[in-house]
Amino acid sequence: MNKITIAVCDSDEEYRKRFVSYLAERKAGELLVHAFSAPEAFLDVAENNRFDAVIIGSGFSGAKEQVRNWGIPLLLLSETACRDTAEEAGRTPERKEGRNPPGTGTKTTPDVAEVRYIFRYQPMDVIWREIWTTAKGSCGSEEGPAKGTAGIEVIGVYSPMRHEMQMPFSVVLSEQLAERGKVLYVNLIGNAGFMELFDLGGEHDLGDLVLGLRNRRADAGMASKCMYELSHLYYIPPFGNPENLHDFLLDDYIRLVKFLERQTDFDTVIFDFGDGLDQFARMLERCTSIYCPVKEGFFFDCQMNHFSAYLEKESAQVRWEQLNRIVLPYSARRIHGGGDVLFQLLWSEFGDYVRACLTGGKE
């Protein structure tokens, strides 16, 4: 079951913290929650994200209409248990006019925007059922959202201590997810040796697609020329010149994700992140889940603490505690040439370990 993504907007700090703490502690397996204390911060983030539902409490009255215009299901926290009008008594569908919800393209545009009033001081399990029902309905599924925040699940992989097995982990993860849906792998690590390791080729690379997006020339035909198959997954060859990674900006990343959503039929895209990317924390904010291959020991703890401090400073949405930290007790010395490297990785203890991480069998 995929997670739903919600925004909790309330200027009442004590109430907001209790609300978010309940969801984070008891519903972490079912949702991703983003908390906002000021309308400006929320509107800035919401412009480039797709929430499955937005919960608005005190201090955010000016943001209600904007959320409705975006077509995002809205729950309003009421100070009273009863409302006087039929509209305020329950769900009030509102026809959406104007532009599509931000970041959704044509595949996930809803015809109506739901608005519900819920009493803010009732038991949290009751409020949770209202949230789940509203968000679930926005995704058109009886089990919950079928995709991530923008109609395509975006998974990020990044190792703060530059774990040598990060790329093998990402590729094996991509291959295993490809058994369930169509997966695209994008490598954003300088000098990763991805093409060399897996003995791959490709006439066009990520630089060609990014340039096409900047010049507004990219279309489905160009995308197909830049995408190739590796076993069951698809990949875009990374930048031929690793220095080009420094010119890959946040705007390029956002355009790429939106393009993949609108012009392709991928279910999941996995970004294998390296260092030195523009506004990296903002890129991570747009991921539905983030895996962090880590190592154990004091030296590596220092690097993790440094990364955690960076997130604390640069992102109001991503916290170290929210990341899927994966301790990989493996070395690249076990990888050898002269054969199918992906096959080696998949059908080894390492492949079993990654498979267990995906299914929740590993911490």
Solvent accessible surface area in square Angstrom, and as a share of the most:
residue,aa,sasa,rsa
1,M,145,0.65
2,N,55,0.28
3,K,75,0.32
4,I,0,0.00
5,T,2,0.01
6,I,0,0.00
7,A,0,0.00
8,V,0,0.00
9,C,0,0.00
10,D,0,0.00
11,S,59,0.38
12,D,60,0.31
13,E,96,0.43
14,E,118,0.53
15,Y,16,0.06
16,R,29,0.10
17,K,114,0.48
18,R,133,0.48
19,F,3,0.01
20,V,30,0.17
21,S,51,0.33
22,Y,34,0.13
23,L,0,0.00
24,A,51,0.39
25,E,139,0.62
26,R,166,0.61
27,K,39,0.16
28,A,54,0.42
29,G,55,0.53
30,E,50,0.22
31,L,6,0.03
32,L,42,0.21
33,V,17,0.10
34,H,25,0.11
35,A,36,0.28
36,F,5,0.02
37,S,62,0.40
38,A,38,0.29
39,P,38,0.24
40,E,127,0.57
41,A,47,0.37
42,F,0,0.00
43,L,57,0.28
44,D,81,0.42
45,V,15,0.09
46,A,0,0.00
47,E,75,0.34
48,N,45,0.23
49,N,9,0.05
50,R,12,0.04
51,F,2,0.01
52,D,7,0.04
53,A,0,0.00
54,V,0,0.00
55,I,0,0.00
56,I,2,0.01
57,G,11,0.11
58,S,46,0.30
59,G,53,0.51
60,F,0,0.00
61,S,82,0.53
62,G,71,0.68
63,A,1,0.00
64,K,64,0.27
65,E,96,0.43
66,Q,61,0.27
67,V,0,0.00
68,R,44,0.16
69,N,70,0.36
70,W,3,0.01
71,G,0,0.00
72,I,0,0.00
73,P,4,0.03
74,L,0,0.00
75,L,0,0.00
76,L,6,0.03
77,L,16,0.08
78,S,6,0.04
79,E,104,0.47
80,T,74,0.43
81,A,75,0.58
82,C,108,0.65
83,R,85,0.31
84,D,147,0.76
85,T,71,0.41
86,A,98,0.76
87,E,95,0.43
88,E,41,0.18
89,A,76,0.59
90,G,27,0.26
91,R,122,0.45
92,T,22,0.13
93,P,90,0.57
94,E,56,0.25
95,R,175,0.64
96,K,38,0.16
97,E,147,0.66
98,G,75,0.72
99,R,118,0.43
100,N,61,0.31
101,P,2,0.01
102,P,7,0.05
103,G,5,0.04
104,T,0,0.00
105,G,3,0.03
106,T,112,0.65
107,K,94,0.40
108,T,50,0.29
109,T,43,0.25
110,P,26,0.16
111,D,110,0.57
112,V,52,0.30
113,A,1,0.00
114,E,24,0.11
115,V,2,0.01
116,R,22,0.08
117,Y,50,0.19
118,I,8,0.04
119,F,58,0.24
120,R,6,0.02
121,Y,122,0.46
122,Q,45,0.20
123,P,86,0.54
124,M,42,0.19
125,D,66,0.34
126,V,45,0.26
127,I,1,0.00
128,W,17,0.06
129,R,140,0.51
130,E,53,0.24
131,I,0,0.00
132,W,45,0.16
133,T,55,0.32
134,T,0,0.00
135,A,0,0.00
136,K,43,0.18
137,G,46,0.44
138,S,28,0.18
139,C,38,0.23
140,G,70,0.67
141,S,33,0.21
142,E,155,0.70
143,E,134,0.60
144,G,3,0.02
145,P,4,0.03
146,A,64,0.50
147,K,53,0.23
148,G,10,0.10
149,T,12,0.07
150,A,13,0.10
151,G,4,0.04
152,I,0,0.00
153,E,39,0.18
154,V,1,0.01
155,I,7,0.03
156,G,0,0.00
157,V,0,0.00
158,Y,18,0.07
159,S,1,0.01
160,P,8,0.05
161,M,11,0.05
162,R,151,0.55
163,H,6,0.03
164,E,90,0.40
165,M,4,0.02
166,Q,11,0.05
167,M,19,0.08
168,P,5,0.03
169,F,0,0.00
170,S,0,0.00
171,V,0,0.00
172,V,0,0.00
173,L,1,0.00
174,S,0,0.00
175,E,6,0.03
176,Q,8,0.04
177,L,22,0.11
178,A,15,0.12
179,E,132,0.59
180,R,167,0.61
181,G,24,0.24
182,K,65,0.28
183,V,2,0.01
184,L,0,0.00
185,Y,1,0.00
186,V,0,0.00
187,N,2,0.01
188,L,0,0.00
189,I,40,0.20
190,G,34,0.33
191,N,133,0.68
192,A,30,0.23
193,G,30,0.29
194,F,2,0.01
195,M,36,0.16
196,E,136,0.61
197,L,50,0.25
198,F,18,0.08
199,D,133,0.69
200,L,39,0.19
201,G,47,0.45
202,G,40,0.38
203,E,154,0.69
204,H,58,0.26
205,D,34,0.18
206,L,0,0.00
207,G,21,0.20
208,D,56,0.29
209,L,0,0.00
210,V,7,0.04
211,L,90,0.45
212,G,0,0.00
213,L,19,0.09
214,R,103,0.38
215,N,77,0.39
216,R,217,0.79
217,R,131,0.48
218,A,23,0.18
219,D,75,0.39
220,A,50,0.38
221,G,40,0.39
222,M,39,0.17
223,A,3,0.02
224,S,76,0.49
225,K,126,0.53
226,C,1,0.01
227,M,25,0.11
228,Y,57,0.22
229,E,114,0.51
230,L,21,0.11
231,S,64,0.41
232,H,123,0.55
233,L,0,0.00
234,Y,58,0.22
235,Y,5,0.02
236,I,1,0.01
237,P,5,0.03
238,P,26,0.16
239,F,24,0.10
240,G,68,0.65
241,N,71,0.36
242,P,46,0.29
243,E,121,0.54
244,N,57,0.29
245,L,13,0.06
246,H,123,0.55
247,D,82,0.42
248,F,1,0.00
249,L,82,0.41
250,L,11,0.06
251,D,83,0.43
252,D,2,0.01
253,Y,0,0.00
254,I,22,0.11
255,R,90,0.33
256,L,0,0.00
257,V,12,0.07
258,K,48,0.20
259,F,15,0.06
260,L,0,0.00
261,E,0,0.00
262,R,113,0.41
263,Q,87,0.39
264,T,23,0.13
265,D,93,0.48
266,F,6,0.02
267,D,52,0.27
268,T,11,0.07
269,V,0,0.00
270,I,0,0.00
271,F,0,0.00
272,D,0,0.00
273,F,1,0.00
274,G,7,0.07
275,D,64,0.33
276,G,54,0.52
277,L,13,0.07
278,D,42,0.22
279,Q,96,0.43
280,F,18,0.07
281,A,3,0.02
282,R,60,0.22
283,M,0,0.00
284,L,1,0.01
285,E,14,0.06
286,R,17,0.06
287,C,12,0.07
288,T,13,0.08
289,S,28,0.18
290,I,14,0.07
291,Y,24,0.09
292,C,0,0.00
293,P,0,0.00
294,V,6,0.03
295,K,55,0.23
296,E,132,0.59
297,G,36,0.35
298,F,167,0.70
299,F,132,0.55
300,F,49,0.20
301,D,57,0.30
302,C,58,0.35
303,Q,48,0.21
304,M,28,0.12
305,N,101,0.52
306,H,141,0.63
307,F,15,0.06
308,S,34,0.22
309,A,63,0.49
310,Y,70,0.27
311,L,1,0.00
312,E,107,0.48
313,K,167,0.71
314,E,84,0.38
315,S,4,0.02
316,A,71,0.55
317,Q,11,0.05
318,V,9,0.05
319,R,76,0.28
320,W,24,0.09
321,E,128,0.57
322,Q,91,0.40
323,L,11,0.06
324,N,57,0.29
325,R,99,0.36
326,I,10,0.05
327,V,46,0.26
328,L,6,0.03
329,P,89,0.56
330,Y,32,0.12
331,S,28,0.18
332,A,38,0.30
333,R,218,0.79
334,R,155,0.56
335,I,35,0.18
336,H,119,0.53
337,G,59,0.57
338,G,95,0.92
339,G,50,0.48
340,D,93,0.48
341,V,13,0.07
342,L,7,0.04
343,F,124,0.52
344,Q,40,0.18
345,L,7,0.03
346,L,18,0.09
347,W,161,0.56
348,S,41,0.26
349,E,114,0.51
350,F,9,0.04
351,G,0,0.00
352,D,80,0.42
353,Y,27,0.10
354,V,0,0.00
355,R,74,0.27
356,A,25,0.19
357,C,14,0.08
358,L,35,0.17
359,T,94,0.54
360,G,62,0.60
361,G,56,0.54
362,K,90,0.38
363,E,177,0.79
